[in-house]
Amino acid sequence: MSRRYDWSLRTLVSLLCGITKIGSTTIAETTEYQACLNSQCSSLDLGTRSLTGSIPNSMVNLTSLTQLDLQNNRLTGTMPTELGASTVLAYLYMHTNSLTGTVPTELGALTALTYLYMHTNSLTGTLPTELGALTALTYLHGGEASEEEAVSDTGDAAATAKAALAWLCSGGSP
Ligand SMILES: *[C@@H]1O[C@H](CO)[C@@H](O)[C@H](O)[C@H]1NC(C)=O
């Protein structure tokens, strides 16, 4: 690799990393989340905000939350087991992110859950049988249906690209 090429590659990578840093906010850093922690809100709408990082464990303290919308962000990490502690959460939108790991069995304890959207992530494994206990559940969109495969594939490709970029931006360390 010539020096010149190496230099342009570095420039490109630092440019890309600069772009991904712009507006890089975590859930915990949003004013909406802070307000919810302080005053027990019933709805938290953080969809399509380019949020990064993982879903904070302090979510367990949002005990009045009936609707949680985290869709279409750049969230990573696993679905927190703490979410399962709520008896009032009815709408849970976590689709179109880069969440990994399996769907926690604890979600089977969300007795009020009606809508559960988690498609277009990088989740692995099968749906826990515990979800069968959710009698209120009306809409489950996990991306398993064959007609959703095209959408999931696009999501996976995007997630892979994002992961590769994150790896580059972190200096290439695992
Ligand atoms: C929940 O709130 C309590 C009281 O403010 C705090 O001590 C605790 O650390 C919080 N839990 C989490 C997981 O952040």
The ligand as a Tripos MOL2 file, in Angstrom:
@<TRIPOS>MOLECULE
LIG
   14    14     1     0     0
SMALL
NO_CHARGES

@<TRIPOS>ATOM
      1 C1        -33.3800    3.2250   40.8610 C.3       1 LIG1
      2 O1        -33.5750    4.3490   41.7030 O.3       1 LIG1
      3 C2        -32.9700    4.2520   42.9730 C.3       1 LIG1
      4 C3        -33.3720    5.4610   43.7870 C.3       1 LIG1
      5 O2        -33.0710    6.6600   43.1090 O.3       1 LIG1
      6 C4        -31.4680    4.1490   42.7860 C.3       1 LIG1
      7 O3        -30.8150    4.0230   44.0230 O.3       1 LIG1
      8 C5        -31.1400    2.9340   41.9390 C.3       1 LIG1
      9 O4        -29.7590    2.8930   41.6750 O.3       1 LIG1
     10 C6        -31.9080    3.0040   40.6180 C.3       1 LIG1
     11 N1        -31.7020    1.7590   39.8980 N.am      1 LIG1
     12 C7        -30.9640    1.7080   38.7790 C.2       1 LIG1
     13 C8        -30.8280    0.3580   38.1520 C.3       1 LIG1
     14 O5        -30.4380    2.6840   38.2660 O.2       1 LIG1
@<TRIPOS>BOND
     1     1     2 1
     2     1    10 1
     3     2     3 1
     4     3     4 1
     5     3     6 1
     6     4     5 1
     7     6     7 1
     8     6     8 1
     9     8     9 1
    10     8    10 1
    11    10    11 1
    12    11    12 1
    13    12    13 1
    14    12    14 2
@<TRIPOS>SUBSTRUCTURE
     1 LIG1         1 GROUP 0 **** ****
